[in-house]
Amino acid sequence: MQSKLSLYRVDIKYIRDLQNKDDKVRSVSPQINKQFRAFVGIIVVCEDKKYCVPLSSPKPKHKDMKNYLDFSKITDNNNKLIGVLNFNSMIPVDESVLTVLDINIKKSDTPATSHYKTLARKELEWCRKNQDAIVSKANKLYKMVTETPEKNRNLTRRCCDFKKLENELMRYLEKNKNENEKLSKTVTTTVRKGRK
């Protein structure tokens, strides 16, 4: 079932693993000042898969671009372009790799942080108003690219390899599960030794 959309940050290690499999995955690297990249989600695709769509700041080229199956403009109440959604770069997620973005403005926030949070709130408001269209677009794009890529070559070329990324998500979750189990065993063993 589709729940209300929110804004998230995605675990940087997970993003790096995805980028190693597909260079179309959007960066969240601090080295290129993308550590604040937000993702809109969680979007349910094909009834059981969970995806997030990267948000990007508007660039001059976006003004002339039309909304399409893999791209949507986000506008404020005055119809000013404030962001874009890149559906072609959406990624599969699990709650364990997500952190909800705190967009509540606090007295301690710097002017830059307050500005960023105000913008993020406007973007989220637009996304929630257009939630049905966002979910529908994500599902349609996913099906076209994964089920009939030969009929949609140009679109498929622009998109992440969703199936490959889903396999990487499963691998990542399994790896973390194994690491957590090893850590848990180490802690348990240490506690038992300490009791002697």
Rosetta blueprint (number, residue, H / E / L):
1 M L
2 Q L
3 S L
4 K L
5 L L
6 S E
7 L E
8 Y E
9 R E
10 V E
11 D L
12 I H
13 K H
14 Y H
15 I H
16 R H
17 D H
18 L H
19 Q H
20 N H
21 K H
22 D L
23 D L
24 K L
25 V L
26 R L
27 S L
28 V L
29 S L
30 P H
31 Q H
32 I H
33 N L
34 K L
35 Q L
36 F L
37 R L
38 A L
39 F E
40 V E
41 G E
42 I E
43 I E
44 V E
45 V E
46 C L
47 E L
48 D L
49 K E
50 K E
51 Y E
52 C E
53 V E
54 P E
55 L E
56 S E
57 S L
58 P L
59 K L
60 P H
61 K H
62 H H
63 K H
64 D H
65 M L
66 K L
67 N L
68 Y E
69 L L
70 D L
71 F E
72 S E
73 K E
74 I E
75 T E
76 D L
77 N L
78 N L
79 N L
80 K L
81 L E
82 I E
83 G E
84 V E
85 L E
86 N E
87 F H
88 N H
89 S H
90 M L
91 I E
92 P E
93 V L
94 D L
95 E H
96 S H
97 V H
98 L E
99 T E
100 V E
101 L L
102 D L
103 I L
104 N L
105 I L
106 K L
107 K L
108 S L
109 D L
110 T L
111 P H
112 A H
113 T H
114 S H
115 H H
116 Y H
117 K H
118 T H
119 L H
120 A H
121 R H
122 K H
123 E H
124 L H
125 E H
126 W H
127 C H
128 R H
129 K H
130 N L
131 Q H
132 D H
133 A H
134 I H
135 V H
136 S H
137 K H
138 A H
139 N H
140 K H
141 L H
142 Y H
143 K H
144 M H
145 V H
146 T H
147 E H
148 T L
149 P H
150 E H
151 K H
152 N L
153 R H
154 N H
155 L H
156 T H
157 R H
158 R H
159 C L
160 C L
161 D L
162 F H
163 K H
164 K H
165 L H
166 E H
167 N H
168 E H
169 L H
170 M H
171 R H
172 Y H
173 L H
174 E H
175 K H
176 N H
177 K H
178 N H
179 E H
180 N H
181 E H
182 K H
183 L H
184 S H
185 K H
186 T H
187 V H
188 T H
189 T H
190 T H
191 V H
192 R H
193 K H
194 G H
195 R H
196 K L
